[in-house]
Amino acid sequence: MLGLGPREIIILAAILLLLFGSKKIPELTRSIGEAIRHIRNGFSDVDKNLTTTEEKEVK
């Protein structure tokens, strides 16, 4: 995972806790998860469009 060891992950978690507080972290992680989901869906849609376009060109 990006070359991060356990120590770095713990340090990042502590910094996030200090910056955002314990109440905001679940909201933050939820927002990040939704953003990643939207990005993946966008890439999936682009891939589907390219595939259908290529199939039309072959016919």
C-alpha contacts under 8 A as a table, 3 or more apart, distances in Angstrom:
res1	aa1	res2	aa2	distance
1	M	4	L	6.02
4	L	7	R	7.91
4	L	8	E	5.80
4	L	9	I	6.49
5	G	8	E	5.42
5	G	9	I	6.36
6	P	9	I	5.15
6	P	10	I	6.19
7	R	10	I	5.21
7	R	11	I	6.25
8	E	11	I	5.05
8	E	12	L	6.12
9	I	12	L	5.09
9	I	13	A	6.09
10	I	13	A	5.05
10	I	14	A	6.17
11	I	14	A	5.11
11	I	15	I	6.22
12	L	15	I	5.09
12	L	16	L	6.16
13	A	16	L	5.11
13	A	17	L	6.11
14	A	17	L	5.02
14	A	18	L	6.21
15	I	18	L	5.10
15	I	19	L	6.09
16	L	19	L	5.08
16	L	20	F	5.83
16	L	21	G	7.44
16	L	25	I	7.55
17	L	20	F	5.53
17	L	21	G	4.93
17	L	22	S	5.95
17	L	25	I	7.14
18	L	21	G	5.67
20	F	23	K	7.67
20	F	24	K	5.61
20	F	25	I	6.33
21	G	24	K	5.71
21	G	25	I	6.62
22	S	25	I	5.65
22	S	26	P	7.81
23	K	26	P	6.73
23	K	27	E	7.70
24	K	27	E	5.29
24	K	28	L	6.11
25	I	28	L	4.91
25	I	29	T	6.09
26	P	29	T	5.22
26	P	30	R	6.04
27	E	30	R	5.09
27	E	31	S	6.13
28	L	31	S	5.14
28	L	32	I	6.21
29	T	32	I	5.03
29	T	33	G	6.08
30	R	33	G	5.07
30	R	34	E	6.21
31	S	34	E	5.11
31	S	35	A	6.16
32	I	35	A	5.07
32	I	36	I	6.20
33	G	36	I	5.15
33	G	37	R	6.17
34	E	37	R	4.99
34	E	38	H	6.20
35	A	38	H	5.14
35	A	39	I	6.22
36	I	39	I	5.08
36	I	40	R	6.16
37	R	40	R	5.16
37	R	41	N	6.13
38	H	41	N	5.06
38	H	42	G	6.10
39	I	42	G	5.03
39	I	43	F	6.30
40	R	43	F	5.13
40	R	44	S	6.10
41	N	44	S	4.95
41	N	45	D	6.14
42	G	45	D	5.12
42	G	46	V	6.27
43	F	46	V	5.07
43	F	47	D	6.12
44	S	47	D	5.06
44	S	48	K	6.18
45	D	48	K	5.08
45	D	49	N	6.16
46	V	49	N	5.09
46	V	50	L	6.15
47	D	50	L	5.14
47	D	51	T	6.13
48	K	51	T	5.08
48	K	52	T	6.19
49	N	52	T	5.24
49	N	53	T	6.04
50	L	53	T	5.05
50	L	54	E	6.08
51	T	54	E	5.16
51	T	55	E	6.19
52	T	55	E	5.01
52	T	56	K	6.20
53	T	56	K	5.14
53	T	57	E	6.27
54	E	57	E	5.09
54	E	58	V	6.25
55	E	58	V	5.17
55	E	59	K	6.49
56	K	59	K	5.31
